[in-house]
Amino acid sequence: MRKADVIIVGGGAIGLMCAWMLARRGVRILVIDSGGPAATHAAAGMLSPSFERSLHGGGDALGEFSRASLSLWREIAPALEEASGVDIDYDESGVLCVALDDLEASVFDADSRYCDRLERNEVLELEPALSSSVRCAWFARTDAQVDPRRVREALKRAIARESGAVKFDSRVVSIETHGARAGRVRLASGESLEAGRIVLATGARIDGLAELPAGAVFPVKGEALAVERIASAPRRVVRTGGAYLCPKSDGRIIIGATELNRDRSLNTDDRRLRELRAAAEIAFPGLEDAAETERWAGLRPATADGAPIIGPAPSAPGLIYALGHYRNGVLLAPASAAAIADLIASGRAGPEIAAFSAARFTELGDS
């Protein structure tokens, strides 16, 4: 196997975006992934920071980081499509968060810097197929979406064109670090590989590879389904109190998503998916006639404070984390990868390295 400057463990959106950005800077990279289910494959692909703070928290630093990553997507999307020859279904139609009753209208708090409040008639002009019971909505005009499955394929092709290597049939069982630069990964096959730096981007399945306290990164299972995109479907991403709907150019409408804390299974539950679909049909009654085409589950990599872990392991700087992106791995992939590429290729540690340092967990583990 070719010698690499950097080994990246994990082949989802985060790991592959790190690999592509490093490869573009002339860094020799090797991506190692077991080939198992990735959170990227299960994701809906919303690039929507405008509602995340009010819905899920994460703090001011994460909000700023999310908006910076959305801005990067506007540059990354056409560059990635050109580099790979893959249409990633980048869509800048905005994201609409609707209130279907008076209670939702009174309790939801959108960030007015990025969202416009629309009254009922304005909402129905944007989305004529919405239920006539809609009260109001908040429209994030600059939010967007991509197709994560196409993004992953595009990244693999773009990496190959930069002479990077992606190995999707190997499982890393241990990581050894020696000082600030040298590292080694051992594979289940018994093979041992060395590199100057190792980036850990394994999502929820860190399996003892990280030097972090137990539970610092944990899975939050999500289930979703897809139905056919019919005439009475949403035109753009629509979020409601009970579901989100993401129309894709390939004819799917993704409806998601459940949240089951610390559930590692990948099975789907008929009752929970019926409830999701029912919530979608309350918003868009015409979807009752749309045939289901697919259902699936994935594992979001969450942290206790809702923010990712980005940057060197405190006790082993040769190991660099790109973990814990929870429900926004696709959104945060460009900004996370840019921070890590800057750190490795030029030695520059941006403010996000301090803001999302693993030290906040290791200090808790030592206390």
C-alpha positions in Angstrom: 0.0 0.0 0.0 1.2 3.5 -0.8 2.8 5.6 1.9 0.7 8.4 3.2 1.4 11.7 5.1 -2.0 11.5 6.7 -4.3 8.6 7.3 -8.0 9.4 7.7 -10.1 6.9 9.6 -13.7 7.2 8.4 -15.2 7.6 4.9 -18.3 9.7 5.6 -18.7 13.3 4.5 -16.4 14.6 7.2 -13.5 12.2 6.6 -13.7 12.4 2.8 -14.0 16.2 2.8 -10.8 16.4 5.0 -9.1 14.0 2.5 -10.1 16.1 -0.5 -9.0 19.4 1.0 -5.7 17.9 2.1 -5.1 16.2 -1.3 -5.7 19.5 -3.1 -2.8 21.0 -1.1 -0.5 18.2 -2.2 -0.7 16.1 1.0 -0.5 12.4 0.4 -3.6 10.9 2.0 -5.1 7.5 2.6 -8.7 7.1 3.8 -9.6 3.9 5.6 -13.2 2.8 6.1 -14.8 -0.5 7.0 -17.4 0.0 4.3 -20.3 -0.3 6.8 -23.2 2.1 7.1 -22.2 5.8 7.2 -24.3 8.6 8.8 -23.8 10.5 5.5 -25.7 7.8 3.6 -28.6 8.2 6.0 -28.6 12.0 6.1 -31.1 14.3 4.4 -28.5 16.8 3.4 -30.0 20.0 4.8 -27.6 22.9 4.9 -29.7 24.9 7.3 -28.0 26.6 10.2 -30.8 29.2 10.6 -33.0 27.1 12.8 -30.6 24.8 14.6 -30.0 27.0 17.6 -33.6 27.4 18.5 -34.4 23.7 17.8 -31.3 22.0 19.1 -28.9 24.3 20.9 -25.1 24.2 20.5 -24.1 27.7 21.5 -22.9 30.8 19.7 -19.6 29.3 18.5 -21.4 26.5 16.8 -23.9 28.9 15.2 -21.1 31.0 13.7 -19.2 27.9 12.6 -22.3 26.6 10.9 -22.9 29.8 9.0 -19.3 29.9 7.9 -19.6 26.3 6.6 -22.8 27.2 4.7 -20.8 30.0 3.0 -18.1 27.5 2.2 -20.6 25.2 0.6 -21.4 27.9 -2.0 -17.8 27.7 -3.1 -17.3 24.0 -2.5 -20.4 22.7 -4.4 -19.4 23.9 -7.9 -15.7 23.1 -7.3 -16.6 19.5 -6.2 -18.9 19.0 -9.1 -16.2 20.1 -11.5 -13.5 18.0 -9.9 -15.6 14.9 -9.8 -18.1 15.1 -12.7 -20.9 14.3 -10.2 -24.0 16.5 -9.8 -24.4 16.8 -6.0 -27.9 18.3 -6.3 -26.9 21.6 -4.6 -30.1 23.5 -4.2 -30.3 27.1 -2.9 -34.1 27.4 -2.8 -34.0 28.2 1.0 -35.6 26.4 3.9 -39.1 27.1 5.2 -40.1 26.4 8.8 -43.8 26.4 9.2 -46.2 26.7 12.1 -49.4 24.6 11.5 -51.2 25.8 14.6 -51.3 28.8 17.0 -49.2 27.0 19.6 -46.3 26.4 17.2 -46.6 30.0 16.0 -46.3 31.3 19.6 -43.4 29.2 20.8 -41.0 29.0 17.9 -38.1 31.5 18.0 -36.3 31.9 14.8 -33.2 34.1 14.3 -34.5 37.2 12.7 -31.0 38.0 11.3 -31.3 35.2 8.9 -35.0 34.4 8.6 -38.0 36.3 7.4 -41.4 35.8 9.1 -44.1 35.2 6.5 -47.8 35.4 7.1 -50.2 32.7 5.9 -50.9 34.1 2.4 -47.1 34.6 1.8 -46.4 31.0 2.9 -49.0 29.6 0.5 -47.6 31.6 -2.4 -44.2 29.9 -1.8 -45.7 26.4 -1.1 -49.2 26.1 -2.6 -49.5 22.4 -1.7 -49.2 23.2 2.1 -52.2 22.6 4.3 -54.5 25.6 4.4 -54.3 25.5 8.2 -50.8 26.9 8.2 -50.6 30.0 10.4 -47.2 31.5 9.5 -43.6 30.5 8.7 -40.0 31.6 8.9 -38.1 31.6 5.6 -34.3 31.2 5.6 -33.6 32.3 2.0 -29.9 31.6 2.1 -30.1 28.0 3.5 -29.7 25.2 1.1 -29.4 21.4 0.6 -27.4 18.7 -1.2 -27.8 15.0 -1.8 -25.4 13.4 0.7 -25.1 10.2 -1.2 -24.0 12.1 -4.3 -21.6 14.2 -2.2 -20.0 11.1 -0.9 -19.5 9.6 -4.4 -18.3 13.0 -5.7 -15.7 13.2 -2.9 -14.4 9.7 -3.6 -13.9 10.5 -7.3 -12.4 13.9 -6.6 -9.9 12.4 -4.2 -8.9 9.7 -6.7 -8.2 12.5 -9.3 -5.9 14.1 -6.8 -4.0 10.8 -6.5 -5.4 10.2 -3.0 -6.4 6.6 -2.0 -9.6 5.4 -0.4 -9.7 1.9 1.1 -13.3 0.9 1.8 -12.8 -2.7 2.9 -10.7 -2.3 6.0 -11.5 -1.9 9.7 -9.2 0.0 12.0 -8.9 -1.8 15.4 -6.3 0.4 17.1 -4.5 3.7 16.8 -1.0 4.3 18.2 0.5 7.7 18.5 4.1 8.7 19.4 4.7 12.4 19.9 3.3 15.2 17.9 3.6 13.7 14.4 4.1 10.0 14.2 1.2 7.6 14.3 0.2 4.0 13.4 -3.1 2.3 12.7 -3.6 -1.4 12.9 -6.2 -3.1 10.8 -8.4 -6.1 11.5 -6.4 -8.0 8.9 -3.3 -7.6 11.0 -1.7 -5.0 8.7 0.0 -2.0 10.3 0.2 1.4 8.5 2.1 4.5 9.6 1.7 8.2 8.8 2.7 11.6 10.2 -0.8 12.4 11.3 -4.0 10.4 11.8 -7.4 12.0 11.5 -10.2 10.2 13.3 -13.6 10.9 11.6 -15.5 7.7 12.4 -18.9 9.3 13.4 -20.7 7.5 16.2 -18.5 4.4 16.1 -15.3 5.5 17.7 -15.0 2.0 19.3 -12.2 2.9 21.7 -10.1 4.6 19.0 -10.2 8.0 20.6 -8.5 9.1 23.7 -11.7 10.4 25.2 -13.8 9.6 28.3 -16.5 7.0 27.8 -19.6 8.5 26.4 -18.0 11.7 25.1 -19.3 10.8 21.7 -22.5 8.7 21.6 -25.0 7.6 18.9 -28.5 9.1 18.4 -30.3 6.9 16.0 -32.4 8.5 13.3 -35.0 6.9 11.1 -36.3 8.3 7.8 -38.2 7.3 4.7 -38.6 8.5 1.1 -41.7 8.9 -1.0 -42.1 9.7 -4.6 -42.1 13.4 -5.6 -45.6 14.1 -6.9 -47.2 17.3 -8.1 -48.6 18.2 -4.6 -45.2 18.0 -2.9 -43.1 20.7 -1.4 -40.9 22.8 -3.8 -38.1 23.3 -1.2 -37.0 22.0 2.2 -39.9 22.4 4.7 -39.6 21.9 8.4 -42.6 21.4 10.7 -42.9 20.6 14.4 -43.3 16.9 13.5 -41.2 16.2 10.4 -38.9 17.7 7.8 -39.4 17.2 4.0 -36.5 17.4 1.6 -37.4 17.1 -2.1 -34.5 15.8 -4.3 -34.0 16.1 -8.0 -34.0 12.3 -8.5 -37.7 12.1 -7.6 -37.5 11.4 -3.9 -38.9 13.3 -1.0 -37.0 12.5 2.2 -39.2 12.6 5.3 -37.4 12.6 8.6 -36.4 12.0 11.3 -36.8 10.2 14.6 -34.3 10.5 17.5 -33.4 7.6 19.8 -30.7 8.5 22.2 -27.8 5.9 22.5 -29.6 3.4 20.3 -27.0 1.6 18.2 -29.4 -0.5 16.1 -30.1 0.1 12.4 -33.5 -1.4 12.2 -36.6 0.7 11.4 -39.8 0.8 13.4 -43.1 0.8 11.5 -45.0 2.8 14.1 -42.4 5.6 14.3 -42.2 5.9 10.5 -46.0 5.9 10.3 -46.0 8.9 12.7 -43.4 10.7 10.7 -45.3 10.2 7.5 -48.5 11.3 9.2 -46.8 14.5 10.3 -45.7 15.1 6.7 -49.2 14.5 5.4 -50.7 17.0 7.9 -48.4 19.6 6.3 -48.9 18.4 2.7 -52.1 16.5 2.5 -51.5 15.5 -1.1 -48.7 13.2 0.0 -51.2 10.6 1.0 -51.1 9.5 -2.6 -47.3 9.3 -2.8 -45.8 5.8 -2.8 -43.1 5.0 -0.3 -39.8 4.1 -2.1 -37.3 3.5 0.7 -36.8 3.5 4.5 -33.6 3.5 6.6 -31.9 4.3 9.8 -28.5 5.9 10.7 -26.5 6.9 13.7 -25.8 10.5 14.4 -22.6 11.1 16.4 -23.6 13.4 19.3 -21.8 15.0 22.2 -23.0 16.1 25.6 -22.9 19.8 24.7 -24.1 19.5 21.1 -20.9 20.8 19.6 -18.3 18.8 17.5 -14.8 17.8 18.6 -12.2 19.2 16.2 -8.5 19.3 16.6 -5.6 17.4 18.2 -6.0 14.9 21.0 -4.6 16.8 24.1 -2.2 14.0 25.0 -1.3 13.0 21.5 -1.2 15.9 19.0 -0.5 13.4 16.1 -4.0 12.2 16.5 -6.6 14.8 15.2 -10.3 14.5 15.9 -13.1 15.3 13.5 -16.0 13.9 15.6 -19.4 14.6 17.1 -21.1 16.6 14.4 -24.5 15.2 15.4 -27.2 16.0 12.9 -25.1 18.5 10.9 -22.2 16.5 9.5 -23.0 17.4 5.9 -23.5 21.1 6.7 -20.3 21.3 8.8 -18.0 19.2 6.5 -16.4 22.1 4.6 -15.6 24.2 7.7 -14.4 21.2 9.7 -12.2 20.0 6.8 -10.8 23.5 6.2 -9.8 23.8 9.8 -8.1 20.5 9.9 -6.4 21.0 6.5 -5.1 24.4 7.7 -3.8 22.7 10.9 -2.0 19.9 9.1 -0.8 21.6 6.0 0.2 25.0 7.3 0.3 24.6 11.1 -2.4 27.3 11.5 -4.9 26.6 14.4 -8.0 28.6 13.7 -10.4 29.7 16.5 -12.6 26.7 15.9 -9.8 24.4 17.1 -9.9 26.1 20.5 -13.7 26.4 20.5 -14.3 22.7 19.8 -11.2 21.2 21.5 -11.4 17.7 23.0 -9.9 19.2 26.1 -13.4 20.1 27.3 -14.1 16.4 27.7 -10.7 15.2 28.9 -10.7 17.8 31.6 -14.1 16.5 32.8 -12.8 13.0 32.6 -9.9 13.8 34.9 -11.9 15.7 37.5 
